[in-house]
Amino acid sequence: MDNKSFYTRHMLLQYGRQLISSRKLIRYRELLGQGDGRGESPPTPETQRKLMVERITREVVDNLIFAGSENPVVLEVRDRLDTELGENFVFQYPPGEMDFKIFREKNGELEEIVANEKHMIMGKLWDITRKTVAETML
């Protein structure tokens, strides 16, 4: 019976990873469709660095935070967010849904965050992640 439980958990974990990958592909496809196609001069090193920080920030937010990674950067970002907002938050992609949900953890129970507060938390999460990535890049 222990093996069935392991295989079931492993299958669900793989399914979760596939969902995250498919969401990333959808977002990339949307971004590619928004390009203006104009030829521009090569970006400056500062612009390249800024673009790289933005790309890594998006990767950290999309993949690692919502996947529940124990990566040191993710742990630092979550600690900073919890400290700045004074609460513990849980980020999840519920099964079968394309949009993520944020829950506030109170007394061991999860309370879903409403839209306005969700946007505020995501903005704060993005700012904290971008600052953390910029600080850790050489």
CORFEN-V818576 format. One record per pair of residues at least 24 apart in sequence whose ideal C-beta (glycine too) atoms are under 10 Angstrom apart, sorted by the first residue. I is the first residue (numbers start at 0). J is the second residue. Records with the same first field share a line. If there is no record, write none. Layout:
I->J  J
This chain:
11->94
12->66
14->94
15->65  66  67  91  92  94
16->62  66
18->65  66  92  94  95  96  97
19->61  62  63  65  66  92
20->61  62
21->97
22->61  62  65  92  97  98  99
23->57  58  61  62
25->97
26->57  61
27->57
30->57
48->133  136  137
49->129  133
51->132  133  136
52->128  129  130  131  132  133  134  135  136
53->125  129  132  133
54->132
55->128  129  131  132  133  135  136
56->124  125  126  127  128  129  130  131  132  133
57->125  128  129  132
58->128  132
59->124  125  128  129  131  132
60->90  99  121  124  125  127  128  129  132
61->92  99
63->128
64->88  90  99  124  128
65->90  91  92  99  100  101
66->90  91  92
67->91
71->135
72->128  131  132  134  135
73->128  131
75->127  128  131  134  135
76->124  125  127  128  129  130  131  132
77->124  127  128
78->127
79->123  124  126  127  128  130  131
80->120  123  124  126  127  128
82->127
83->123  124  126  127
84->116  119  120  123  124  127
86->110  112  120
88->112  120  124
90->120  121  124
